[in-house]
Amino acid sequence: MPELPDVEAFRKVLVSCAQGRLIQRVEVHDAGVLHGVSAPLLCRELTGRRFTEPERLGKWLLARTDGPTVLLHFGMTGELVCRTPADVVHAHDRVVFTVGRDRQLRYRDQRKLQGLWLVDDAGLDRKLRDQGPDAATVTREAFGAALAGRRGSVKAVLMDQSALAGLGNLLADEILWRARLHPARPAAGLTDDERDRLHAELRRTLRSAVRAGCVPPRRTWLTGHRDDVDAVCPRCGEALRRTRLAGRGTVWCPRCQPEQPH
């Protein structure tokens, strides 16, 4: 599933491919990814507009134009790719924006679990009003407040987009492993030192993942071992444990992340 680093990479694709360019044509190959807008209206409202500087909040990409904003969410399998009009349209290219004479920005998505919205400023505010602070820029104070005021496990809170926007399953497990915190620990029960350590690892992990453009499966990361048949912790060599937590498959190291703090 695309998480914050992936969406930041898609934002950079939009910048390099389409920012400042005239939208010459909009083609909707599958209206199933459109929400609250018809294909004819999307084409009519965007043709002749220009893409301006895009923004990202959590897992949402705000593809701004000099008119309405195209709001994108990538669900499980979505992505943005830059191609030319001469390139064959992929089977999963759902919406294609021809920008300038020689480029196409394509929303590609196999499973179609989310998609595109066309919104004005008021609609954008309504759509994003329940999002918490962006995980890449959240301050230590705001992060501590988000954890302290929430019930449930620390992993559940990290993945709750209304508490903190941008983290998914892989990043939550990775950050907790780095911070040596068990994913089932109650979020409100963490000490000040534990919250500060978690925030520091959050920022450190996201900086590295954003540079990679994804959650990288490096062998020095928990992410690089979680799918191994006999997975072991890359830090201490202990066999990794697996369970379901917050509705998602969860991986942790019982030695590095004890359920009860020492």
Buried (B, 14 or more C-beta within 10 A) or exposed (E): BBBBBBBBBBBBBBEEBBBEBBBBBBBBBBBEBBBEBEBEEBBEBBBEBBBBEBBBBBBBBBBBBEBBBBBBBBBEBBBBBBBEEEEEBBEBBBBBBBBBEEBBBBBBBBEBBBBBBBBEEEBBEEBBEEBBBBBBEBEBEBBBBBBBEBEBBBBBBBBBBEBBBBBBBBBBBBBBBBBBBBBBBBBEEBEEEBBBBBBBBBBEBBEBBBEBBBBBBEEEBBBBBBEEEEBEBBBEEEEBBEEEBBEBEBBBBBBBBBEEEE
